[in-house]
Amino acid sequence: MVISKKTIIQSFALMIIIAIVMSTTEAKTIGNPAMRTDEPKGCPPGSPPGCKMQPANPYTRGCEPSHRCRGG
């Protein structure tokens, strides 16, 4: 299989054009609102500055030692 000279020149020109476009394009960073440190975690946007959300499932032990639930 032979690649023609025209195809090689077109491929090379395309690479040069892509390189020029990439070097002149301004890059933007993608942020993640969940990782922002200026707002408390779990607070909706526009909430008061001292917002403190309650945990969705507060810790409960499940069985007190006096009930002997687990062979204790």
Predicted model as a PDB file, atoms N, CA, C, CB and O in Angstrom, pLDDT in the B-factor column:
MODEL        1                                                                  
ATOM      1  N   MET A   1       0.846  -1.171   0.000  1.00 67.00           N  
ATOM      2  CA  MET A   1       0.000   0.000   0.000  1.00 67.00           C  
ATOM      3  C   MET A   1       0.897   1.243   0.000  1.00 67.00           C  
ATOM      4  CB  MET A   1      -0.965  -0.007   1.225  1.00 67.00           C  
ATOM      5  O   MET A   1       1.771   1.386   0.855  1.00 67.00           O  
ATOM      6  N   VAL A   2       0.679   2.107  -0.933  1.00 82.00           N  
ATOM      7  CA  VAL A   2       1.505   3.292  -1.108  1.00 82.00           C  
ATOM      8  C   VAL A   2       0.695   4.529  -0.718  1.00 82.00           C  
ATOM      9  CB  VAL A   2       2.016   3.402  -2.573  1.00 82.00           C  
ATOM     10  O   VAL A   2      -0.449   4.706  -1.136  1.00 82.00           O  
ATOM     11  N   ILE A   3       1.321   5.367   0.088  1.00 85.00           N  
ATOM     12  CA  ILE A   3       0.687   6.630   0.469  1.00 85.00           C  
ATOM     13  C   ILE A   3       1.202   7.704  -0.479  1.00 85.00           C  
ATOM     14  CB  ILE A   3       0.984   7.002   1.973  1.00 85.00           C  
ATOM     15  O   ILE A   3       2.407   7.856  -0.680  1.00 85.00           O  
ATOM     16  N   SER A   4       0.277   8.431  -1.047  1.00 92.00           N  
ATOM     17  CA  SER A   4       0.698   9.433  -2.029  1.00 92.00           C  
ATOM     18  C   SER A   4       1.320  10.648  -1.335  1.00 92.00           C  
ATOM     19  CB  SER A   4      -0.500   9.872  -2.896  1.00 92.00           C  
ATOM     20  O   SER A   4       1.092  10.909  -0.153  1.00 92.00           O  
ATOM     21  N   LYS A   5       2.096  11.360  -2.105  1.00 93.00           N  
ATOM     22  CA  LYS A   5       2.754  12.561  -1.608  1.00 93.00           C  
ATOM     23  C   LYS A   5       1.714  13.602  -1.194  1.00 93.00           C  
ATOM     24  CB  LYS A   5       3.702  13.140  -2.677  1.00 93.00           C  
ATOM     25  O   LYS A   5       1.915  14.330  -0.222  1.00 93.00           O  
ATOM     26  N   LYS A   6       0.613  13.670  -1.924  1.00 94.00           N  
ATOM     27  CA  LYS A   6      -0.455  14.627  -1.635  1.00 94.00           C  
ATOM     28  C   LYS A   6      -1.069  14.347  -0.259  1.00 94.00           C  
ATOM     29  CB  LYS A   6      -1.542  14.569  -2.731  1.00 94.00           C  
ATOM     30  O   LYS A   6      -1.335  15.282   0.496  1.00 94.00           O  
ATOM     31  N   THR A   7      -1.297  13.073   0.074  1.00 95.00           N  
ATOM     32  CA  THR A   7      -1.874  12.697   1.372  1.00 95.00           C  
ATOM     33  C   THR A   7      -0.923  13.051   2.513  1.00 95.00           C  
ATOM     34  CB  THR A   7      -2.198  11.190   1.403  1.00 95.00           C  
ATOM     35  O   THR A   7      -1.369  13.517   3.562  1.00 95.00           O  
ATOM     36  N   ILE A   8       0.361  12.841   2.329  1.00 94.00           N  
ATOM     37  CA  ILE A   8       1.347  13.176   3.356  1.00 94.00           C  
ATOM     38  C   ILE A   8       1.370  14.680   3.593  1.00 94.00           C  
ATOM     39  CB  ILE A   8       2.748  12.675   2.950  1.00 94.00           C  
ATOM     40  O   ILE A   8       1.389  15.122   4.742  1.00 94.00           O  
ATOM     41  N   ILE A   9       1.369  15.461   2.540  1.00 95.00           N  
ATOM     42  CA  ILE A   9       1.394  16.925   2.664  1.00 95.00           C  
ATOM     43  C   ILE A   9       0.115  17.427   3.335  1.00 95.00           C  
ATOM     44  CB  ILE A   9       1.564  17.589   1.273  1.00 95.00           C  
ATOM     45  O   ILE A   9       0.172  18.316   4.184  1.00 95.00           O  
ATOM     46  N   GLN A  10      -1.040  16.865   2.962  1.00 96.00           N  
ATOM     47  CA  GLN A  10      -2.298  17.276   3.591  1.00 96.00           C  
ATOM     48  C   GLN A  10      -2.317  16.921   5.084  1.00 96.00           C  
ATOM     49  CB  GLN A  10      -3.489  16.615   2.876  1.00 96.00           C  
ATOM     50  O   GLN A  10      -2.787  17.712   5.902  1.00 96.00           O  
ATOM     51  N   SER A  11      -1.816  15.756   5.433  1.00 96.00           N  
ATOM     52  CA  SER A  11      -1.759  15.349   6.844  1.00 96.00           C  
ATOM     53  C   SER A  11      -0.844  16.269   7.637  1.00 96.00           C  
ATOM     54  CB  SER A  11      -1.276  13.894   6.969  1.00 96.00           C  
ATOM     55  O   SER A  11      -1.175  16.675   8.751  1.00 96.00           O  
ATOM     56  N   PHE A  12       0.297  16.594   7.067  1.00 96.00           N  
ATOM     57  CA  PHE A  12       1.247  17.474   7.733  1.00 96.00           C  
ATOM     58  C   PHE A  12       0.650  18.880   7.911  1.00 96.00           C  
ATOM     59  CB  PHE A  12       2.563  17.544   6.931  1.00 96.00           C  
ATOM     60  O   PHE A  12       0.813  19.491   8.967  1.00 96.00           O  
ATOM     61  N   ALA A  13      -0.034  19.386   6.891  1.00 97.00           N  
ATOM     62  CA  ALA A  13      -0.667  20.708   6.978  1.00 97.00           C  
ATOM     63  C   ALA A  13      -1.768  20.702   8.032  1.00 97.00           C  
ATOM     64  CB  ALA A  13      -1.244  21.129   5.608  1.00 97.00           C  
ATOM     65  O   ALA A  13      -1.918  21.673   8.774  1.00 97.00           O  
ATOM     66  N   LEU A  14      -2.530  19.632   8.105  1.00 97.00           N  
ATOM     67  CA  LEU A  14      -3.580  19.521   9.111  1.00 97.00           C  
ATOM     68  C   LEU A  14      -2.998  19.517  10.527  1.00 97.00           C  
ATOM     69  CB  LEU A  14      -4.403  18.253   8.877  1.00 97.00           C  
ATOM     70  O   LEU A  14      -3.555  20.147  11.425  1.00 97.00           O  
ATOM     71  N   MET A  15      -1.899  18.822  10.729  1.00 97.00           N  
ATOM     72  CA  MET A  15      -1.245  18.816  12.053  1.00 97.00           C  
ATOM     73  C   MET A  15      -0.753  20.206  12.434  1.00 97.00           C  
ATOM     74  CB  MET A  15      -0.065  17.826  12.068  1.00 97.00           C  
ATOM     75  O   MET A  15      -0.872  20.612  13.590  1.00 97.00           O  
ATOM     76  N   ILE A  16      -0.202  20.938  11.472  1.00 95.00           N  
ATOM     77  CA  ILE A  16       0.263  22.295  11.748  1.00 95.00           C  
ATOM     78  C   ILE A  16      -0.905  23.199  12.115  1.00 95.00           C  
ATOM     79  CB  ILE A  16       1.015  22.865  10.539  1.00 95.00           C  
ATOM     80  O   ILE A  16      -0.799  23.995  13.048  1.00 95.00           O  
ATOM     81  N   ILE A  17      -2.018  23.088  11.394  1.00 95.00           N  
ATOM     82  CA  ILE A  17      -3.201  23.916  11.693  1.00 95.00           C  
ATOM     83  C   ILE A  17      -3.737  23.590  13.079  1.00 95.00           C  
ATOM     84  CB  ILE A  17      -4.309  23.700  10.629  1.00 95.00           C  
ATOM     85  O   ILE A  17      -4.074  24.497  13.840  1.00 95.00           O  
ATOM     86  N   ILE A  18      -3.819  22.329  13.410  1.00 93.00           N  
ATOM     87  CA  ILE A  18      -4.305  21.937  14.743  1.00 93.00           C  
ATOM     88  C   ILE A  18      -3.371  22.459  15.827  1.00 93.00           C  
ATOM     89  CB  ILE A  18      -4.433  20.398  14.849  1.00 93.00           C  
ATOM     90  O   ILE A  18      -3.846  22.935  16.858  1.00 93.00           O  
ATOM     91  N   ALA A  19      -2.074  22.387  15.627  1.00 92.00           N  
ATOM     92  CA  ALA A  19      -1.115  22.884  16.613  1.00 92.00           C  
ATOM     93  C   ALA A  19      -1.269  24.385  16.816  1.00 92.00           C  
ATOM     94  CB  ALA A  19       0.315  22.556  16.180  1.00 92.00           C  
ATOM     95  O   ALA A  19      -1.205  24.862  17.949  1.00 92.00           O  
ATOM     96  N   ILE A  20      -1.471  25.141  15.735  1.00 91.00           N  
ATOM     97  CA  ILE A  20      -1.649  26.595  15.843  1.00 91.00           C  
ATOM     98  C   ILE A  20      -2.929  26.923  16.592  1.00 91.00           C  
ATOM     99  CB  ILE A  20      -1.673  27.245  14.449  1.00 91.00           C  
ATOM    100  O   ILE A  20      -2.940  27.802  17.453  1.00 91.00           O  
ATOM    101  N   VAL A  21      -4.013  26.216  16.265  1.00 88.00           N  
ATOM    102  CA  VAL A  21      -5.288  26.471  16.940  1.00 88.00           C  
ATOM    103  C   VAL A  21      -5.179  26.140  18.428  1.00 88.00           C  
ATOM    104  CB  VAL A  21      -6.423  25.645  16.288  1.00 88.00           C  
ATOM    105  O   VAL A  21      -5.691  26.885  19.264  1.00 88.00           O  
ATOM    106  N   MET A  22      -4.529  25.052  18.763  1.00 85.00           N  
ATOM    107  CA  MET A  22      -4.402  24.659  20.171  1.00 85.00           C  
ATOM    108  C   MET A  22      -3.535  25.627  20.956  1.00 85.00           C  
ATOM    109  CB  MET A  22      -3.824  23.260  20.278  1.00 85.00           C  
ATOM    110  O   MET A  22      -3.788  25.858  22.138  1.00 85.00           O  
ATOM    111  N   SER A  23      -2.527  26.194  20.328  1.00 84.00           N  
ATOM    112  CA  SER A  23      -1.643  27.118  21.059  1.00 84.00           C  
ATOM    113  C   SER A  23      -2.300  28.485  21.265  1.00 84.00           C  
ATOM    114  CB  SER A  23      -0.314  27.289  20.305  1.00 84.00           C  
ATOM    115  O   SER A  23      -1.941  29.205  22.196  1.00 84.00           O  
ATOM    116  N   THR A  24      -3.251  28.849  20.412  1.00 82.00           N  
ATOM    117  CA  THR A  24      -3.886  30.156  20.554  1.00 82.00           C  
ATOM    118  C   THR A  24      -5.195  30.095  21.338  1.00 82.00           C  
ATOM    119  CB  THR A  24      -4.141  30.748  19.191  1.00 82.00           C  
ATOM    120  O   THR A  24      -5.742  31.139  21.697  1.00 82.00           O  
ATOM    121  N   THR A  25      -5.703  28.908  21.608  1.00 75.00           N  
ATOM    122  CA  THR A  25      -6.951  28.761  22.350  1.00 75.00           C  
ATOM    123  C   THR A  25      -6.686  28.947  23.832  1.00 75.00           C  
ATOM    124  CB  THR A  25      -7.596  27.384  22.082  1.00 75.00           C  
ATOM    125  O   THR A  25      -5.700  28.435  24.364  1.00 75.00           O  
ATOM    126  N   GLU A  26      -7.568  29.679  24.497  1.00 77.00           N  
ATOM    127  CA  GLU A  26      -7.414  29.940  25.922  1.00 77.00           C  
ATOM    128  C   GLU A  26      -8.037  28.793  26.706  1.00 77.00           C  
ATOM    129  CB  GLU A  26      -8.062  31.296  26.316  1.00 77.00           C  
ATOM    130  O   GLU A  26      -9.203  28.453  26.503  1.00 77.00           O  
ATOM    131  N   ALA A  27      -7.268  28.211  27.586  1.00 70.00           N  
ATOM    132  CA  ALA A  27      -7.760  27.090  28.380  1.00 70.00           C  
ATOM    133  C   ALA A  27      -8.530  27.597  29.591  1.00 70.00           C  
ATOM    134  CB  ALA A  27      -6.598  26.187  28.825  1.00 70.00           C  
ATOM    135  O   ALA A  27      -8.171  28.612  30.189  1.00 70.00           O  
ATOM    136  N   LYS A  28      -9.581  26.887  29.941  1.00 73.00           N  
ATOM    137  CA  LYS A  28     -10.368  27.212  31.125  1.00 73.00           C  
ATOM    138  C   LYS A  28     -10.312  26.019  32.067  1.00 73.00           C  
ATOM    139  CB  LYS A  28     -11.847  27.570  30.751  1.00 73.00           C  
ATOM    140  O   LYS A  28     -10.334  24.867  31.635  1.00 73.00           O  
ATOM    141  N   THR A  29     -10.240  26.309  33.353  1.00 73.00           N  
ATOM    142  CA  THR A  29     -10.240  25.226  34.323  1.00 73.00           C  
ATOM    143  C   THR A  29     -11.672  24.833  34.645  1.00 73.00           C  
ATOM    144  CB  THR A  29      -9.484  25.632  35.604  1.00 73.00           C  
ATOM    145  O   THR A  29     -12.580  25.663  34.655  1.00 73.00           O  
ATOM    146  N   ILE A  30     -11.842  23.579  34.902  1.00 70.00           N  
ATOM    147  CA  ILE A  30     -13.151  23.066  35.269  1.00 70.00           C  
ATOM    148  C   ILE A  30     -13.184  22.954  36.780  1.00 70.00           C  
ATOM    149  CB  ILE A  30     -13.449  21.690  34.586  1.00 70.00           C  
ATOM    150  O   ILE A  30     -12.371  22.243  37.371  1.00 70.00           O  
ATOM    151  N   GLY A  31     -14.118  23.650  37.410  1.00 69.00           N  
ATOM    152  CA  GLY A  31     -14.209  23.621  38.856  1.00 69.00           C  
ATOM    153  C   GLY A  31     -15.252  22.620  39.335  1.00 69.00           C  
ATOM    154  O   GLY A  31     -16.130  22.202  38.580  1.00 69.00           O  
ATOM    155  N   ASN A  32     -15.136  22.251  40.584  1.00 71.00           N  
ATOM    156  CA  ASN A  32     -16.090  21.349  41.197  1.00 71.00           C  
ATOM    157  C   ASN A  32     -16.662  22.055  42.412  1.00 71.00           C  
ATOM    158  CB  ASN A  32     -15.431  19.984  41.581  1.00 71.00           C  
ATOM    159  O   ASN A  32     -15.946  22.262  43.392  1.00 71.00           O  
ATOM    160  N   PRO A  33     -17.948  22.435  42.373  1.00 64.00           N  
ATOM    161  CA  PRO A  33     -18.526  23.174  43.488  1.00 64.00           C  
ATOM    162  C   PRO A  33     -18.457  22.418  44.808  1.00 64.00           C  
ATOM    163  CB  PRO A  33     -19.952  23.513  43.184  1.00 64.00           C  
ATOM    164  O   PRO A  33     -18.426  23.046  45.866  1.00 64.00           O  
ATOM    165  N   ALA A  34     -18.432  21.109  44.779  1.00 58.00           N  
ATOM    166  CA  ALA A  34     -18.384  20.331  46.015  1.00 58.00           C  
ATOM    167  C   ALA A  34     -17.041  20.457  46.722  1.00 58.00           C  
ATOM    168  CB  ALA A  34     -18.673  18.874  45.723  1.00 58.00           C  
ATOM    169  O   ALA A  34     -16.943  20.174  47.916  1.00 58.00           O  
ATOM    170  N   MET A  35     -16.015  20.874  46.006  1.00 64.00           N  
ATOM    171  CA  MET A  35     -14.686  20.957  46.603  1.00 64.00           C  
ATOM    172  C   MET A  35     -14.315  22.369  47.039  1.00 64.00           C  
ATOM    173  CB  MET A  35     -13.661  20.450  45.629  1.00 64.00           C  
ATOM    174  O   MET A  35     -13.191  22.606  47.483  1.00 64.00           O  
ATOM    175  N   ARG A  36     -15.241  23.298  46.919  1.00 64.00           N  
ATOM    176  CA  ARG A  36     -14.929  24.675  47.319  1.00 64.00           C  
ATOM    177  C   ARG A  36     -14.782  24.753  48.833  1.00 64.00           C  
ATOM    178  CB  ARG A  36     -16.027  25.655  46.831  1.00 64.00           C  
ATOM    179  O   ARG A  36     -15.556  24.143  49.571  1.00 64.00           O  
ATOM    180  N   THR A  37     -13.796  25.499  49.289  1.00 64.00           N  
ATOM    181  CA  THR A  37     -13.533  25.588  50.716  1.00 64.00           C  
ATOM    182  C   THR A  37     -14.163  26.817  51.352  1.00 64.00           C  
ATOM    183  CB  THR A  37     -12.053  25.595  50.962  1.00 64.00           C  
ATOM    184  O   THR A  37     -14.141  26.951  52.575  1.00 64.00           O  
ATOM    185  N   ASP A  38     -14.730  27.728  50.543  1.00 63.00           N  
ATOM    186  CA  ASP A  38     -15.273  28.951  51.104  1.00 63.00           C  
ATOM    187  C   ASP A  38     -16.707  28.790  51.614  1.00 63.00           C  
ATOM    188  CB  ASP A  38     -15.221  30.040  50.075  1.00 63.00           C  
ATOM    189  O   ASP A  38     -17.238  29.715  52.228  1.00 63.00           O  
ATOM    190  N   GLU A  39     -17.342  27.651  51.377  1.00 56.00           N  
ATOM    191  CA  GLU A  39     -18.692  27.409  51.865  1.00 56.00           C  
ATOM    192  C   GLU A  39     -18.724  26.113  52.658  1.00 56.00           C  
ATOM    193  CB  GLU A  39     -19.699  27.359  50.699  1.00 56.00           C  
ATOM    194  O   GLU A  39     -18.022  25.162  52.313  1.00 56.00           O  
ATOM    195  N   PRO A  40     -19.528  26.059  53.716  1.00 56.00           N  
ATOM    196  CA  PRO A  40     -19.653  24.798  54.444  1.00 56.00           C  
ATOM    197  C   PRO A  40     -20.221  23.706  53.552  1.00 56.00           C  
ATOM    198  CB  PRO A  40     -20.535  24.977  55.677  1.00 56.00           C  
ATOM    199  O   PRO A  40     -21.010  23.985  52.650  1.00 56.00           O  
ATOM    200  N   LYS A  41     -19.827  22.477  53.798  1.00 63.00           N  
ATOM    201  CA  LYS A  41     -20.282  21.361  52.977  1.00 63.00           C  
ATOM    202  C   LYS A  41     -21.768  21.114  53.184  1.00 63.00           C  
ATOM    203  CB  LYS A  41     -19.484  20.094  53.299  1.00 63.00           C  
ATOM    204  O   LYS A  41     -22.255  21.166  54.313  1.00 63.00           O  
ATOM    205  N   GLY A  42     -22.480  20.849  52.117  1.00 65.00           N  
ATOM    206  CA  GLY A  42     -23.877  20.494  52.189  1.00 65.00           C  
ATOM    207  C   GLY A  42     -24.841  21.655  52.235  1.00 65.00           C  
ATOM    208  O   GLY A  42     -26.050  21.429  52.299  1.00 65.00           O  
ATOM    209  N   CYS A  43     -24.374  22.871  52.206  1.00 70.00           N  
ATOM    210  CA  CYS A  43     -25.258  24.024  52.256  1.00 70.00           C  
ATOM    211  C   CYS A  43     -25.638  24.433  50.835  1.00 70.00           C  
ATOM    212  CB  CYS A  43     -24.589  25.202  53.008  1.00 70.00           C  
ATOM    213  O   CYS A  43     -24.781  24.500  49.954  1.00 70.00           O  
ATOM    214  N   PRO A  44     -26.918  24.703  50.617  1.00 71.00           N  
ATOM    215  CA  PRO A  44     -27.320  25.126  49.277  1.00 71.00           C  
ATOM    216  C   PRO A  44     -26.816  26.524  48.960  1.00 71.00           C  
ATOM    217  CB  PRO A  44     -28.835  25.077  49.140  1.00 71.00           C  
ATOM    218  O   PRO A  44     -26.578  27.310  49.878  1.00 71.00           O  
ATOM    219  N   PRO A  45     -26.649  26.853  47.690  1.00 72.00           N  
ATOM    220  CA  PRO A  45     -26.209  28.199  47.329  1.00 72.00           C  
ATOM    221  C   PRO A  45     -27.207  29.242  47.822  1.00 72.00           C  
ATOM    222  CB  PRO A  45     -26.026  28.317  45.807  1.00 72.00           C  
ATOM    223  O   PRO A  45     -28.416  29.028  47.738  1.00 72.00           O  
ATOM    224  N   GLY A  46     -26.722  30.345  48.327  1.00 74.00           N  
ATOM    225  CA  GLY A  46     -27.579  31.419  48.821  1.00 74.00           C  
ATOM    226  C   GLY A  46     -27.984  31.240  50.270  1.00 74.00           C  
ATOM    227  O   GLY A  46     -28.768  32.037  50.785  1.00 74.00           O  
ATOM    228  N   SER A  47     -27.477  30.221  50.943  1.00 73.00           N  
ATOM    229  CA  SER A  47     -27.821  30.019  52.348  1.00 73.00           C  
ATOM    230  C   SER A  47     -27.001  30.981  53.212  1.00 73.00           C  
ATOM    231  CB  SER A  47     -27.570  28.539  52.775  1.00 73.00           C  
ATOM    232  O   SER A  47     -26.004  31.531  52.745  1.00 73.00           O  
ATOM    233  N   PRO A  48     -27.410  31.188  54.466  1.00 74.00           N  
ATOM    234  CA  PRO A  48     -26.650  32.083  55.340  1.00 74.00           C  
ATOM    235  C   PRO A  48     -25.212  31.596  55.527  1.00 74.00           C  
ATOM    236  CB  PRO A  48     -27.341  32.206  56.700  1.00 74.00           C  
ATOM    237  O   PRO A  48     -24.942  30.403  55.391  1.00 74.00           O  
ATOM    238  N   PRO A  49     -24.291  32.507  55.837  1.00 73.00           N  
ATOM    239  CA  PRO A  49     -22.876  32.129  55.951  1.00 73.00           C  
ATOM    240  C   PRO A  49     -22.605  31.057  57.008  1.00 73.00           C  
ATOM    241  CB  PRO A  49     -22.056  33.347  56.267  1.00 73.00           C  
ATOM    242  O   PRO A  49     -21.678  30.264  56.845  1.00 73.00           O  
ATOM    243  N   GLY A  50     -23.381  31.014  58.075  1.00 73.00           N  
ATOM    244  CA  GLY A  50     -23.123  30.046  59.139  1.00 73.00           C  
ATOM    245  C   GLY A  50     -23.931  28.773  58.997  1.00 73.00           C  
ATOM    246  O   GLY A  50     -24.203  28.107  59.996  1.00 73.00           O  
ATOM    247  N   CYS A  51     -24.318  28.420  57.795  1.00 75.00           N  
ATOM    248  CA  CYS A  51     -25.161  27.244  57.566  1.00 75.00           C  
ATOM    249  C   CYS A  51     -24.454  25.975  58.031  1.00 75.00           C  
ATOM    250  CB  CYS A  51     -25.533  27.127  56.076  1.00 75.00           C  
ATOM    251  O   CYS A  51     -23.310  25.720  57.654  1.00 75.00           O  
ATOM    252  N   LYS A  52     -25.129  25.194  58.840  1.00 73.00           N  
ATOM    253  CA  LYS A  52     -24.601  23.902  59.282  1.00 73.00           C  
ATOM    254  C   LYS A  52     -25.691  22.867  59.052  1.00 73.00           C  
ATOM    255  CB  LYS A  52     -24.151  23.938  60.796  1.00 73.00           C  
ATOM    256  O   LYS A  52     -26.706  22.852  59.748  1.00 73.00           O  
ATOM    257  N   MET A  53     -25.474  22.020  58.087  1.00 69.00           N  
ATOM    258  CA  MET A  53     -26.458  20.999  57.757  1.00 69.00           C  
ATOM    259  C   MET A  53     -26.369  19.854  58.764  1.00 69.00           C  
ATOM    260  CB  MET A  53     -26.246  20.477  56.316  1.00 69.00           C  
ATOM    261  O   MET A  53     -25.290  19.513  59.249  1.00 69.00           O  
ATOM    262  N   GLN A  54     -27.515  19.277  59.062  1.00 67.00           N  
ATOM    263  CA  GLN A  54     -27.557  18.103  59.931  1.00 67.00           C  
ATOM    264  C   GLN A  54     -27.177  16.881  59.099  1.00 67.00           C  
ATOM    265  CB  GLN A  54     -28.974  17.926  60.586  1.00 67.00           C  
ATOM    266  O   GLN A  54     -27.493  16.821  57.910  1.00 67.00           O  
ATOM    267  N   PRO A  55     -26.509  15.914  59.706  1.00 68.00           N  
ATOM    268  CA  PRO A  55     -26.187  14.715  58.938  1.00 68.00           C  
ATOM    269  C   PRO A  55     -27.456  13.976  58.528  1.00 68.00           C  
ATOM    270  CB  PRO A  55     -25.272  13.788  59.749  1.00 68.00           C  
ATOM    271  O   PRO A  55     -28.444  13.986  59.262  1.00 68.00           O  
ATOM    272  N   ALA A  56     -27.437  13.342  57.374  1.00 74.00           N  
ATOM    273  CA  ALA A  56     -28.614  12.648  56.866  1.00 74.00           C  
ATOM    274  C   ALA A  56     -28.982  11.469  57.759  1.00 74.00           C  
ATOM    275  CB  ALA A  56     -28.374  12.171  55.435  1.00 74.00           C  
ATOM    276  O   ALA A  56     -30.161  11.241  58.030  1.00 74.00           O  
ATOM    277  N   ASN A  57     -28.005  10.733  58.207  1.00 77.00           N  
ATOM    278  CA  ASN A  57     -28.233   9.579  59.073  1.00 77.00           C  
ATOM    279  C   ASN A  57     -27.305   9.672  60.277  1.00 77.00           C  
ATOM    280  CB  ASN A  57     -28.007   8.245  58.303  1.00 77.00           C  
ATOM    281  O   ASN A  57     -26.168   9.205  60.214  1.00 77.00           O  
ATOM    282  N   PRO A  58     -27.772  10.270  61.376  1.00 73.00           N  
ATOM    283  CA  PRO A  58     -26.895  10.375  62.537  1.00 73.00           C  
ATOM    284  C   PRO A  58     -26.548   8.980  63.074  1.00 73.00           C  
ATOM    285  CB  PRO A  58     -27.562  11.229  63.641  1.00 73.00           C  
ATOM    286  O   PRO A  58     -27.319   8.031  62.934  1.00 73.00           O  
ATOM    287  N   TYR A  59     -25.385   8.889  63.681  1.00 75.00           N  
ATOM    288  CA  TYR A  59     -24.905   7.607  64.169  1.00 75.00           C  
ATOM    289  C   TYR A  59     -25.768   7.120  65.322  1.00 75.00           C  
ATOM    290  CB  TYR A  59     -23.443   7.710  64.605  1.00 75.00           C  
ATOM    291  O   TYR A  59     -26.025   7.854  66.276  1.00 75.00           O  
ATOM    292  N   THR A  60     -26.209   5.881  65.221  1.00 74.00           N  
ATOM    293  CA  THR A  60     -26.870   5.191  66.331  1.00 74.00           C  
ATOM    294  C   THR A  60     -26.217   3.833  66.464  1.00 74.00           C  
ATOM    295  CB  THR A  60     -28.425   5.061  66.104  1.00 74.00           C  
ATOM    296  O   THR A  60     -25.926   3.170  65.468  1.00 74.00           O  
ATOM    297  N   ARG A  61     -25.994   3.430  67.677  1.00 72.00           N  
ATOM    298  CA  ARG A  61     -25.261   2.185  67.907  1.00 72.00           C  
ATOM    299  C   ARG A  61     -26.056   0.968  67.466  1.00 72.00           C  
ATOM    300  CB  ARG A  61     -24.898   2.054  69.372  1.00 72.00           C  
ATOM    301  O   ARG A  61     -25.454  -0.002  67.004  1.00 72.00           O  
ATOM    302  N   GLY A  62     -27.343   0.969  67.581  1.00 75.00           N  
ATOM    303  CA  GLY A  62     -28.143  -0.163  67.140  1.00 75.00           C  
ATOM    304  C   GLY A  62     -28.522  -1.096  68.265  1.00 75.00           C  
ATOM    305  O   GLY A  62     -29.649  -1.592  68.285  1.00 75.00           O  
ATOM    306  N   CYS A  63     -27.635  -1.353  69.195  1.00 79.00           N  
ATOM    307  CA  CYS A  63     -27.934  -2.254  70.302  1.00 79.00           C  
ATOM    308  C   CYS A  63     -27.094  -1.849  71.505  1.00 79.00           C  
ATOM    309  CB  CYS A  63     -27.663  -3.736  69.909  1.00 79.00           C  
ATOM    310  O   CYS A  63     -25.871  -1.747  71.406  1.00 79.00           O  
ATOM    311  N   GLU A  64     -27.720  -1.626  72.597  1.00 76.00           N  
ATOM    312  CA  GLU A  64     -27.016  -1.279  73.829  1.00 76.00           C  
ATOM    313  C   GLU A  64     -26.388  -2.533  74.433  1.00 76.00           C  
ATOM    314  CB  GLU A  64     -27.977  -0.607  74.845  1.00 76.00           C  
ATOM    315  O   GLU A  64     -26.929  -3.628  74.279  1.00 76.00           O  
ATOM    316  N   PRO A  65     -25.244  -2.384  75.122  1.00 73.00           N  
ATOM    317  CA  PRO A  65     -24.590  -3.563  75.725  1.00 73.00           C  
ATOM    318  C   PRO A  65     -25.478  -4.283  76.731  1.00 73.00           C  
ATOM    319  CB  PRO A  65     -23.299  -3.148  76.408  1.00 73.00           C  
ATOM    320  O   PRO A  65     -25.350  -5.494  76.907  1.00 73.00           O  
ATOM    321  N   SER A  66     -26.379  -3.557  77.395  1.00 77.00           N  
ATOM    322  CA  SER A  66     -27.231  -4.200  78.396  1.00 77.00           C  
ATOM    323  C   SER A  66     -28.266  -5.132  77.770  1.00 77.00           C  
ATOM    324  CB  SER A  66     -27.934  -3.146  79.227  1.00 77.00           C  
ATOM    325  O   SER A  66     -28.834  -5.970  78.470  1.00 77.00           O  
ATOM    326  N   HIS A  67     -28.520  -5.006  76.484  1.00 76.00           N  
ATOM    327  CA  HIS A  67     -29.489  -5.879  75.822  1.00 76.00           C  
ATOM    328  C   HIS A  67     -28.873  -7.188  75.351  1.00 76.00           C  
ATOM    329  CB  HIS A  67     -30.107  -5.163  74.647  1.00 76.00           C  
ATOM    330  O   HIS A  67     -29.602  -8.117  75.002  1.00 76.00           O  
ATOM    331  N   ARG A  68     -27.590  -7.278  75.333  1.00 74.00           N  
ATOM    332  CA  ARG A  68     -26.850  -8.502  74.927  1.00 74.00           C  
ATOM    333  C   ARG A  68     -27.300  -8.994  73.561  1.00 74.00           C  
ATOM    334  CB  ARG A  68     -27.044  -9.626  75.969  1.00 74.00           C  
ATOM    335  O   ARG A  68     -27.616 -10.174  73.405  1.00 74.00           O  
ATOM    336  N   CYS A  69     -27.335  -8.119  72.578  1.00 76.00           N  
ATOM    337  CA  CYS A  69     -27.789  -8.496  71.248  1.00 76.00           C  
ATOM    338  C   CYS A  69     -26.811  -9.402  70.521  1.00 76.00           C  
ATOM    339  CB  CYS A  69     -28.034  -7.269  70.431  1.00 76.00           C  
ATOM    340  O   CYS A  69     -27.219 -10.241  69.717  1.00 76.00           O  
ATOM    341  N   ARG A  70     -25.543  -9.243  70.791  1.00 65.00           N  
ATOM    342  CA  ARG A  70     -24.536  -9.995  70.029  1.00 65.00           C  
ATOM    343  C   ARG A  70     -23.677 -10.875  70.935  1.00 65.00           C  
ATOM    344  CB  ARG A  70     -23.640  -9.033  69.247  1.00 65.00           C  
ATOM    345  O   ARG A  70     -22.456 -10.726  70.966  1.00 65.00           O  
ATOM    346  N   GLY A  71     -24.252 -11.711  71.607  1.00 53.00           N  
ATOM    347  CA  GLY A  71     -23.530 -12.715  72.393  1.00 53.00           C  
ATOM    348  C   GLY A  71     -22.544 -12.139  73.401  1.00 53.00           C  
ATOM    349  O   GLY A  71     -21.495 -12.736  73.640  1.00 53.00           O  
ATOM    350  N   GLY A  72     -22.858 -10.995  73.994  1.00 46.00           N  
ATOM    351  CA  GLY A  72     -21.914 -10.365  74.903  1.00 46.00           C  
ATOM    352  C   GLY A  72     -22.118 -10.609  76.294  1.00 46.00           C  
ATOM    353  O   GLY A  72     -21.360 -10.110  77.126  1.00 46.00           O  
TER     354      GLY A  72                                                      
ENDMDL                                                                          
END                                                                             
